[in-house]
């Protein structure tokens, strides 16, 4: 179709795959936009949690930010090792499955899939929130804007990974430039006292409630780490040497993420920023720093764009993860194949559809989605790093002990964070993810069992051959005398000498007319008229087929359906679909085969 070619482009041959890979500069834009963009809401989530105690705990903003920055370093170093240990792509699913077993692998895979869906929803809603902060008139249209943004990203990714990289590289780097400039200018300008420092003396003795709120704020801020694992999933998308280029890009990501997050958190503390529902923390910092001038609006626009395109990280990784799981027969096999543009098109479309549904369900409200966000991330982090510990223990190559200690530290740290997030965010929605993950695992296992069972039943090795059919009955259901029926009669007489036609009577006059026409055009095939006192069409036909099967239990029945094919797709809506319903029913009947004899109509 011309629309598909216009939006997505012409198909790319398979032998061009190696030329569609990414450089480090482009790879940073494609796989790091999720993590880098999270600085736009990471600090805000910390402040929102601390405000549950009023302003008395805001002095903990920077200590929490420092802890998260240390966590970024630990996780990045751990994944750096994973990238080099699995140069063909070592996402949490593969690492956990190969080293810990099938169920840990499925849990990691389910966690990541849920994380990727939420990444799209959170990133896009946060981007729209940045836009509506600068342009309040758009606030009431945030849901429609969010869905439209997802559709645009989906189309960009369907065009291919290199095309997506070209589209997203410039705005990603422009956003990084604006944020770094804002931090630099903010540090030079300075600021006055803030609620964070004014109330610091009140926190000498922390109550249990205060400690819980601080832990909750830390858990909220850990959303900043989402996206770090993307490099390990997308190693094969980089130009050779793949693992080296992916590892270097991960180092760039960790440095940029740490600097930007710490800078924004410091400025929020210095300026005494208090989050509000109609303007983001980053917008307030930029407004103060740039005095509301052109640089402020440039920062907001680039923030909006990069938050929206941060969803691209999920669109790059979700289809790859789904393809890996489909190859292992834990997801539908349609997800494992490359599309026209050498991307996993089915995975991209499914991700966009589910994320759009989430945005509509939650009304485009970012903070409602955050509690669902981090549980899956840190669960997959923990399983991946635990898997790497087992990996080094099994191989015991050069410097294996050092590598194992690094990944063990990563696993221990992320496990502690996972417990904190689960406890502090449980009532806020984390329980939904805790139910969703085992549900996805259960469905994946059922899919796997189906494929194994299907494979066993279809295998010809050791199969017991059934005896040949002793009789072949051919039945032609007709609704009237027409050209399509003539073609069906001609085809049926080639198949068997036992050919009958059946007609369900509904009108005596029409029945008499059809009998008369049948004598003229039926070519000697006997027509049986079936009575239907309750006006059902399918029931009499199915009963006749069953009776025929009983007469010849060792035979086979072929049901030939005369059909005409309209020239336009919408013409199908103007006609009954009795033949389609009958084919669907007969599909499950043993000893019955259905086939269509089509007659193509002209315009």
N, C-alpha and C positions, 0 to 999 in steps of 0.2 A: 504493500500500500504506500501511496505517495506521502501520506501523513507520517508514517513510521520512518521513511527515509529522510524526511525533512527534519523530524525531531531527533532521531537517533543516529542517522547516517547510514551509509552503505555497509554491508557485511565486510568483515576483515578476515582474510584467509588465515588458517591455523598457523602456517609457517611464518607469519608476521608477529607471532606472540612475543618473541624475544626483543623486538623493536618497540613494543608497547610498554616496556618497563620504565621505572622511575630513577632519576638521579637523586642524590642526597638532598639537594635544594628543593626539588619538587616533592620528594618523599616526606620531607618535614611538613610541607603544607597539607599533604594528603592524610598522613597518619598521625600528625601531632596537633591538628586543629582542635580536636576534642579536649586534649589535656591542656593546651595553652589557653583555650577560650574559657576554661573553668575558673580562671582567675577573676573573671568578670562577676562570678557569683559566690566563689569560695569564701572570701572574707565576709560577704554579706550574710551568708548562712551562719557563720560564727557569731556575728553581732546579734542576729535575730534570736539565736538560742540564749545568749548571755542576757538579753533584755528581759527574759522571763523573770529575772531577779531585779528588775529595774536597771539603774545604771551602776549599781554597786559592784558588779563583776566585770565591767567593761575593761578594767585594767589588765585582765587576763588575755586580752586579744593577742598581744604580741607573744607571750609565752606559748599560747596554743599554736600560733603561726610558726614559731620556731620548731615546735615538736612535729608539725606537719612537714616542714621543710626537711627535717632530719629523716622523716619517713619517706619522703620523695627520693632522697639519696639512697636509702637502703633498698627500696623497691627497684629503682633504676639499675643499681649495681647488680642486683639479683637477676633482673631480666636481661642485662648485658651478657651474663653468663649463659642464660637460656638461648639467646640468639646464636651464640657461637657453638653451643652444644647441639643445636638443632638447626643447621644451616638451611634446611629445606622448609623451615617454618615450624616453630615449636610453640604454638599457642597452649593455653592452659589445658584444653581438652586433650591434645595429643600427649603432652608431657604427663598429665595425671593418668591417662589411660595406659600408656606404655609402662609406667613405673609403679603405679599404685593399684591398677586394676580397672575393670570395666565400669563399675559403679562410681568410683571417684571421678573417672573420666567423664561419665555422663552428668554427674553433678556439676563438674566444672563447665562442661559444655552448656548445660541448661542455665547456669548462672551467667555465663557470658552472653548467651542469646537474650536473656531478659535484660541484662545490662545494656546491650547494644540498642534494644528497642527503647529503653528509658533514656539512653544517651541522646537519641534523635529527638524524643519528646522534650526532654529537659533543655537541650541546647537551643532548639528552635523557639520554645516558649521564653527562654531567657533572652534570646536575640530580639524577639518581638517586644519584650519588656523594656529593653534598652531603647528600642525605636519609639515606643509610646512614652518613655520618660522625656525624650526630646520633643516629641510631637504628640501631646496629650489627646488631641482630637481623634487619634487612631485607636485609643484604648478600647473602645467598645467593639472594635473589629478584630481583636487580637486572635480569636480562634480561627476566623477565616484567613487571616494573614499567615498564621502558623501552618495551616493545611496547604495553602498555596506555596509556601516556602518549601515544604517537604516534596511537593510535586516537582518543583523546579530542580531540587537536588537529585531527585530520583531520575529525572530525564538526563541530567548532566552525567550521572554515573552509568546510565544505560548506553551512553555514547562511548564509553571505554575509559580505562583508568588514566591514560595519558591525557585525554581530552578533559577529564575531571581535574587532573593536576594543573593543566594550563589555566583553567577557569579559576581555581581556588588559590593559586600560588600568590598572586599579587595582593589580594585583600588580606591574606594571612600575614604576610610580611609587613604590610602597611599597619595592621592592627598592632603587631609587636613593636613597630617603630613608635606609634602613638603612645602606647602604654609606657615604654621605656623613657620616652621624652617627658611624659607626664610625671613619672617618678623622679627623674632628674630635676625638672623644674620645681617640683614640690619640695624636694630636699633643699634646694637653694632658697626657696621662699620662706620655709619654716612655718610656724603657726603658734597659736596661743595655747593656754591650758585647756584641757578637755575633761569631759566626765570620766574618761579612763584613768586620768591621773588624780583628779580631785578626790575620788572615792577609794583610792588605793589603800589608805590607812584602815578602812573598814574591813579589809579582808585578811587581817592577821590570823584570825581564827575562822576556819571554814566549817560551816555546818554540813550535815549530810546532804541536805537539799542543795546547798551551793555547790558541793562537790559533784553531785549528780548533774547539775546544770552545766558545769564546766566540762564534764565528760560528754554531755550531749552536744555542746558547742564544738568540741574536738571532733566528734563523730560527724557533725554536719560539715565541718570544714574539710573532712577527708574526701569529700566529693571532688576536691581539687585533683586527686590522684587518678581519677578515671581517665582512661585513654592511654596510660603508660604502657599497658600490655599490648597495644596495637602493633608495635614494631615486631614483636615476636610472632604475631599471627601473619603479618604481611611480608616476611623476609623475601619470599619468592617474587614479590612485586618489584624489588630493586634490581638495578643493573648489576652484573657480575663485577667483583666478588660480592655476592648478595649479603652474606653475614657481616662482612666488614663494613659495607655501606650502611646496613641497617643499624649496626652497633654504634657507628659514629653519629648517625642521626639521632639515636637514643640519647647519647651524651649531650648533644646540642639541646635536645628537648628538656632534659633534666636541669641543665644550667638555666635556660630561659625560664622554665616554669618556676624554679626556686626564686630567681631574682624578681620576676614579675609579681609573684604571690607575696613575697616578703615586703616588697616595695609598696604594694597596695595596702597591705595590712598596717604597715608603719604609718602611711599617710592617713588612713582611716583613724588610727589612734591619735595622731598629732592634731588632726582637724576636729576631733570629737564628733565624728559622723554618727548619726543615729538613723538607722534604716526606716523608711516609710513605704507605704504601699504603692505610691504613685511615682516614685523615683528611685532608681537603683543607687547603691553605695558608690559604684564606679562613676556614675553620672555626677553625683555630688562632689566627689573628689576632683573630677575633671573640670567641673564648673568653677570650683574654688581655685584650682591650679591655673587654669587658662582664662579666668575671669569671664567665663561665658562667651568668649570670642570664637572666631572661626575654628581654632584648634579644638575647642570643646565639641562643636558639632561634628568635626571630622572624626574625633575619638568615638563619639556615640554612633556615627554611621558605620565606621569600621568595626566597632564592637558588635553592632547588630549583624553585620555581614558575617563576621568570623564566628559568632555564636550559631548562626544558622548553618554555615558551612561546616561547623564542627561536627554536625551530623554526618558529614562525609566520611569521617573515620569509621563510623558504624557501617555505612554503605560500602566501605572498602573491605571491612573485616567480617561482618555478619555473613555475607554470601560465601566467603571462603570457609568459615567455620561450618556453615550449613553443608557445604560441599564435602568437607572432610567427614562429617557425621553421616552424610548420605552415602559416601563411599564405603563406610563401615556398616551400612544398612540400618542405621538408627533414625534416619529421616527419609522422607519420600525421595526416590531416586531422581525425580525431576530437578532436584536442587543441586545435583552434582555436575550437570552439563554446562559448558560455556555457551553463551548466546552468540548472536551475530557479530557483536563487537568485542568478542573475547572477554566478556565479563559474565558473571553468574546472574543472568537477568531475572530468573525466577526468585532468587533470594532477595534481590534488590526490590522487586515489586512487593513481595510479602512484607519486608521490613517497613517500607513506606506506608503500606496499608494499615498495619497494626499501630504504628506510631501516630498516624493521623487519627485513628480511633481513640487512642489515649488522650490526645490533646483535646478532642471534642468532649470526651468523658469528664476530664478534669477542668474544663472551661478555660484552658490555656493558662493555668496558674502554676508557675514554676515551683514554688515552695511546697505545694501539695505532692509533687512528684519526687522531690529530693529524698524523703525518707525511704522510698522504694528503691532508690538509686544505688546506694553504696553497699548494701548487703551482698548482692551478687558479685560486685567488683572484688571485694575483699575475700569472699569465699573462693573465688577463682584464683586470686593472688595466692592464698594460703595453700590450696591444693597444688598449684603449679610449682611453688617453691618447695613444698614437701616432696613432690615428685622429683625435683632436681636433686634433693638430698639423696634420695634412693638411687638416682641415676649415677651420681658420683661414687656412691658406696659400691654399686655393682661393677662399674668399670675400673675404678682405682688406677687411673692413668697418672700422667705427670701433674703434680701439685693438686691432687684430688682432695686432700684433706682441707686445704685452704678454700677451695671452691665449695666444698660441702659445708664448711662453717659459714661462709657468706650466705648461701641459700638457706641454711638452717636459721640464721639470724633473721633473714627475710621472712621465712615461714612463721617463726615465733612472733615477730613484730606484727605481721598482718593478722595472725590468729587472735592476738590480744585486741587489736583494733576491731576485728570482726565481732568479738564478744561485746565490746563497748558499744558498737553501733547497734547490734541486735537488742541489747538490753535497753539502751536509752531511746531507741527509735521504734520499739516494738509496738506501742500503742498508736504511734503516728503513722503506721502503715507498713512497717517492716514485716509484720506478720503475713501480709499479702504475698510478699516474695518468698517467705519461708514455706508457704503453701504452694506457690506456683512452681518452685524448683522441683520438689518431688513429683508434682503432677506432670511436668515436662519429662522427667526421668521415666516415669511410668509409661507415658505414651511412647517414648523412644524405645523402651524395651518391648512394648507390644508390636511396634512397627518392625523391630528386629526379628521377633518371633514369627511374624507373618512372612517376612522375606525368607527366613530359613525354612519354614514349613512349605512355602510355595516352591522353593528350589528343590526340596526333597521330593515333592509330589510331581514336579515336572521332569525330574531326572529320568533318562531312559535306561540308565544302568540298573539292572535287576528288575526292570518293569515286567509285569505279567501281561502278556498280550491277550486282549479280549478276542473272542471268536468273531469271525466275519458276520456282518449283518445278513440275515436271511431274507429280508424284504425291505423295499424302499417305497414309502408312501409319500406322495407330494400333494400338499394342500395349498390352494390359492384363495385366501380371503378376498372378496371383492365388495366394493360399495356401489358398483354400477358398471355399465359397459362403457369402456373408454379405451383409448389407444394404449395407455399404460398396461391395461389388463391383457391386451392382445400380445404385447411383448412378453408378459409373464407366462402366458399360455405356451408361446413358442419355446421359451426357455425350459418350462416344466416338462414338455414332451420329450426333450433331449435327455432329461435325467432319469425318467422312469415311465413304465407303462401304466402304473397305478397313479393316475392324476385325477384329483377332484377339486372342484371349486365350491366355495361356501358363501352364502349370502344371508345376512341377518335381516329378516323381514321386519319392517316398521310401518309400511304403508301398502295395503293390498293392491292399489292401482299401480304403484311404482314396481311392486313385485311382479305383477303380470307383465308389465312392459319389459322388465329385465329378462324374464323367462323367454319372451318372444325374441328379444335381441340376442340372447344367448344361443338359441337354436340357429340363428343366422351366422354368428361369428365365433361360437365356442369351439369349433374345430374338433367336435366329437368328445370334448371333456364334459363329464357329467357335473351338473350344478345342483347342489343341495341347498334348499331354503331352510334356514334355522329360525324357529319361532322364538320371540323374546317378549313375553308378556309384561315384563317390568322395564322394557325399553333399554336394557343393557346391551352394549355392542360386544364387549370383550368376553363376558361370561359364556355365552353360547359358543363362541369360537374356541375358547379354551376347553370347554367340555367336549367339543367334537374332536379336538386334537388328543385329549386324554383317552377318549373312546377308541380312537385309531391306534393309539399306543397299546391299549389292552388287547386289541385284536391280533397285533403282531408284536409280542413282547421282546422278541429277539431281532426286531427290525429297527429301522430308523425313519423318522418323519422329518421331511423338509417342508418348511412353511415359506412360500414365496410371496413376498409382499410387493404388489405393483405400486410404484410411487412416481409422482411427477416432481421435478426439481424446478422451482421458480427461478426466474432470471435475477431477481433482487432478493437480498436477504430478508427484507422486511415483509415480503410477500408471504413468508412462512407464518407470520402472525395472523394472516387472514384465513388460514385453513386449519382444520382439525389435525391433531397429531396422534391419531389412533394407532397408526403403524409404529410410531416411536414407542408408545406405551406397550404395545404387543411385543415388540422386540425386547424391551427391557424385561418383561415378564418371562418370555421364553428362554432368556439367557440362563435361567436357573433350573430349567427342566431337563432332566436326563433323557437322552435319546431323541432330542428335538433340536433341529438346526433351523435357523431363520436366515433368510437372505433377501435382499432387495433387488428388484429390476427397475432401475430408474429411467424415466423419460424426461429429458431436458427440454424445458420450454423456452421459446424465444421471447424477446422483449415485446 
